[in-house]
Amino acid sequence: MTSERTLERNTETLGVSVVVPCFNEELALHDLHEKLTHARLVLGSKYETYLLLVDDGSTDATWSVLQELFADDPSCTLLRQSRNFGIAAAILAGIRAAKTEIVCSIDCDCTYDPEQLERLIPMLTAEVALVTGSPYHPDGKVQGSVGWRIFLSKSASALYRAVLRQKLYTYTSCFRVYRRNTILTLDLRRNGFLGVAELIGKLDLQGSVIVECPANMGTRVRGVSKMKVARVIFGHLHLLCQLLILRGRQAFFGSGAMISALEPRN
């Protein structure tokens, strides 16, 4: 992985980094650039925003389009993974590279308008480790998504709600605000879509505070989703079993029994 630019701190306003994982997203990048430009104007009165765009081993023109659109922006860092590691690994690479304690992540397809970060960021108070955007919250909204995908997402969230201590409406959203130093202490073993849920699960098990903010989720306008549905379904079931085992061991041996080597990394 190589970094094209470095981030500069601004001491007058609160620094916030926004990580965007990109895999074969050349068709979506112009819309992303437009959305991010507008969102930074909205956030500009309160925050100094930095962008970290992570090309996760794309095989199309994603890297060249990223350079065309963002390389001249001094507050933007372009990162390129040596191969496709997965969305969670790309987000974590951006979090590691960030120079601010507050780090956000959004989907490249802008199904969540990044302007909504104006609501999420203030909820990351001193005692909170993560704020997740929640379209399934009673005050959230889902527009135009396929019915069976909503059913699968809500079903997965119901299962995580049964296993974990903190009862959320949404566990699988990539639209989040993180406390960087807390995230970097986690032993995360899943690199793809499952890693998004694993991160919340590991935070929950170590007693960190997670809150959710109602969010509006739209539909992808350009490009195609990279999710392999059957693999993700079985992966969620396996992850839920692992989290349940970890929680049981904590209950039996105490809070220090956070045994992480239950399965190989992927």
URUR-V886293 format. One record per residue. N is the residue number from 1. RES is the residue in three letters. PSI is psi in degrees with one decimal (999 if undefined). Layout:
<<N;RES;PSI> <N;RES;PSI>>
This chain:
<<1;MET;135.9> <2;THR;146.5> <3;SER;129.5> <4;GLU;-29.1> <5;ARG;161.1> <6;THR;155.6> <7;LEU;145.5> <8;GLU;138.4> <9;ARG;147.9> <10;ASN;121.4> <11;THR;-8.4> <12;GLU;-28.8> <13;THR;162.7> <14;LEU;127.0> <15;GLY;134.4> <16;VAL;128.5> <17;SER;142.0> <18;VAL;116.9> <19;VAL;131.8> <20;VAL;108.6> <21;PRO;136.8> <22;CYS;121.0> <23;PHE;112.1> <24;ASN;55.9> <25;GLU;28.5> <26;GLU;-33.5> <27;LEU;-23.3> <28;ALA;-9.4> <29;LEU;-31.6> <30;HIS;-39.9> <31;ASP;-40.8> <32;LEU;-44.9> <33;HIS;-43.4> <34;GLU;-44.7> <35;LYS;-43.4> <36;LEU;-38.4> <37;THR;-44.8> <38;HIS;-42.3> <39;ALA;-37.8> <40;ARG;-30.8> <41;LEU;-40.9> <42;VAL;-41.7> <43;LEU;-14.5> <44;GLY;-26.2> <45;SER;-20.3> <46;LYS;-27.5> <47;TYR;149.5> <48;GLU;108.6> <49;THR;137.8> <50;TYR;143.1> <51;LEU;138.6> <52;LEU;107.7> <53;LEU;122.6> <54;VAL;111.2> <55;ASP;109.6> <56;ASP;60.6> <57;GLY;37.6> <58;SER;148.9> <59;THR;-0.8> <60;ASP;-152.0> <61;ALA;19.6> <62;THR;-48.1> <63;TRP;-44.2> <64;SER;-36.2> <65;VAL;-38.4> <66;LEU;-44.6> <67;GLN;-40.9> <68;GLU;-41.3> <69;LEU;-32.9> <70;PHE;-13.7> <71;ALA;-26.4> <72;ASP;0.2> <73;ASP;113.0> <74;PRO;-15.6> <75;SER;15.7> <76;CYS;135.6> <77;THR;129.0> <78;LEU;126.6> <79;LEU;143.8> <80;ARG;116.6> <81;GLN;147.2> <82;SER;-24.0> <83;ARG;178.6> <84;ASN;103.8> <85;PHE;-27.0> <86;GLY;159.3> <87;ILE;-40.7> <88;ALA;-39.2> <89;ALA;-36.9> <90;ALA;-42.0> <91;ILE;-43.4> <92;LEU;-36.6> <93;ALA;-40.7> <94;GLY;-40.0> <95;ILE;-42.7> <96;ARG;-38.5> <97;ALA;-15.8> <98;ALA;148.8> <99;LYS;4.9> <100;THR;155.4> <101;GLU;-30.4> <102;ILE;121.4> <103;VAL;133.6> <104;CYS;157.0> <105;SER;141.7> <106;ILE;157.4> <107;ASP;144.9> <108;CYS;-27.9> <109;ASP;-1.5> <110;CYS;33.8> <111;THR;-26.1> <112;TYR;118.7> <113;ASP;121.8> <114;PRO;-15.4> <115;GLU;-24.9> <116;GLN;-12.3> <117;LEU;-22.7> <118;GLU;-28.5> <119;ARG;-34.3> <120;LEU;-43.8> <121;ILE;-44.8> <122;PRO;-16.8> <123;MET;-9.8> <124;LEU;73.1> <125;THR;177.5> <126;ALA;-33.3> <127;GLU;-1.3> <128;VAL;135.2> <129;ALA;-28.8> <130;LEU;139.6> <131;VAL;126.2> <132;THR;135.2> <133;GLY;136.0> <134;SER;97.2> <135;PRO;-19.5> <136;TYR;-0.2> <137;HIS;147.3> <138;PRO;-28.3> <139;ASP;3.2> <140;GLY;-177.7> <141;LYS;139.5> <142;VAL;124.6> <143;GLN;118.9> <144;GLY;-0.2> <145;SER;152.5> <146;VAL;136.8> <147;GLY;-42.4> <148;TRP;-30.1> <149;ARG;-38.4> <150;ILE;-42.9> <151;PHE;-45.4> <152;LEU;-43.2> <153;SER;-43.8> <154;LYS;-35.2> <155;SER;-42.8> <156;ALA;-42.4> <157;SER;-37.4> <158;ALA;-38.9> <159;LEU;-42.6> <160;TYR;-36.5> <161;ARG;-33.6> <162;ALA;-28.4> <163;VAL;-38.6> <164;LEU;161.6> <165;ARG;-43.0> <166;GLN;122.4> <167;LYS;103.1> <168;LEU;162.2> <169;TYR;-27.1> <170;THR;125.9> <171;TYR;-10.7> <172;THR;7.9> <173;SER;138.0> <174;CYS;-3.6> <175;PHE;98.8> <176;ARG;163.4> <177;VAL;128.9> <178;TYR;152.7> <179;ARG;108.0> <180;ARG;-49.8> <181;ASN;-30.3> <182;THR;-42.6> <183;ILE;-37.6> <184;LEU;-10.9> <185;THR;-11.0> <186;LEU;145.9> <187;ASP;92.5> <188;LEU;131.8> <189;ARG;-4.4> <190;ARG;131.9> <191;ASN;-22.4> <192;GLY;-146.7> <193;PHE;-32.6> <194;LEU;-28.2> <195;GLY;-25.0> <196;VAL;-42.4> <197;ALA;-36.6> <198;GLU;-38.2> <199;LEU;-46.0> <200;ILE;-41.3> <201;GLY;-43.3> <202;LYS;-37.6> <203;LEU;-43.4> <204;ASP;-43.9> <205;LEU;-30.1> <206;GLN;4.4> <207;GLY;10.9> <208;SER;154.6> <209;VAL;129.0> <210;ILE;133.2> <211;VAL;159.7> <212;GLU;149.6> <213;CYS;130.5> <214;PRO;135.9> <215;ALA;156.5> <216;ASN;126.2> <217;MET;125.3> <218;GLY;-154.3> <219;THR;155.7> <220;ARG;132.1> <221;VAL;-41.0> <222;ARG;152.9> <223;GLY;-175.4> <224;VAL;154.0> <225;SER;146.5> <226;LYS;3.2> <227;MET;131.3> <228;LYS;103.3> <229;VAL;-51.4> <230;ALA;-43.3> <231;ARG;-40.0> <232;VAL;-39.2> <233;ILE;-51.9> <234;PHE;-34.2> <235;GLY;-40.2> <236;HIS;-41.4> <237;LEU;-40.1> <238;HIS;-43.7> <239;LEU;-41.9> <240;LEU;-41.3> <241;CYS;-42.3> <242;GLN;-43.2> <243;LEU;-36.9> <244;LEU;-40.3> <245;ILE;-45.0> <246;LEU;-42.2> <247;ARG;-38.3> <248;GLY;-40.2> <249;ARG;-36.6> <250;GLN;-42.6> <251;ALA;-33.9> <252;PHE;-44.1> <253;PHE;-12.5> <254;GLY;169.1> <255;SER;-19.1> <256;GLY;-6.2> <257;ALA;54.3> <258;MET;83.1> <259;ILE;119.7> <260;SER;-22.2> <261;ALA;57.8> <262;LEU;-22.7> <263;GLU;157.5> <264;PRO;156.3> <265;ARG;153.8> <266;ASN;999>>
